[in-house]
């Protein structure tokens, strides 16, 4: 899968986009998200002319989306600095960036009740995001597995496997084989929201749909489920690294 940056004029204004060749994609597709910016997924059969035609067709839609998400100049990525707040299970932690002590090479992260200390090699202090993201993925892996075990014990619903990774469109999912997957960024949401997603996905082990039986089960096990989903829909975009 190859990626290529490109800049196109859209309604007379330069727009930065990514062309992503995909051998699995069957359709030419256009995605606009804050995290990835404008992305064109290009299946094997598509030519440059097909891409041009799609972009021309979608011009006004594209301009509007790029405006809404603020991605004319590429993905919107946070620049982290000391004093920023990092939310862990909904609790704000003040980020403290510091150079690693002499002789140490590996980044070190210390979580305190209201503070997150990130000690980095001097070169990484300029852009701490990759180190923060790496740590957050590990933290999320531990935490989301722990919450899943907790609810699994209470409900008797046991997944065959739990995967914590990156997902752009969903916070959690459940496969027919009983694998639960979570987006690692979910760990920044309030604890009640995390639990709602965990219970939601566990209930899919019993009901692989969103029908009335599914909803009855979710509400019985986690009465605040719907509120949590509203929170994710309206504020989920804040869970950014
Ligand atoms: Zn669902």
Boltz pocket constraint, residues with backbone or C-beta under 6 A from the ligand:
constraints:
  - pocket:
      binder: B
      contacts: [[A, 200], [A, 204], [A, 209], [A, 210]]
      max_distance: 6.0
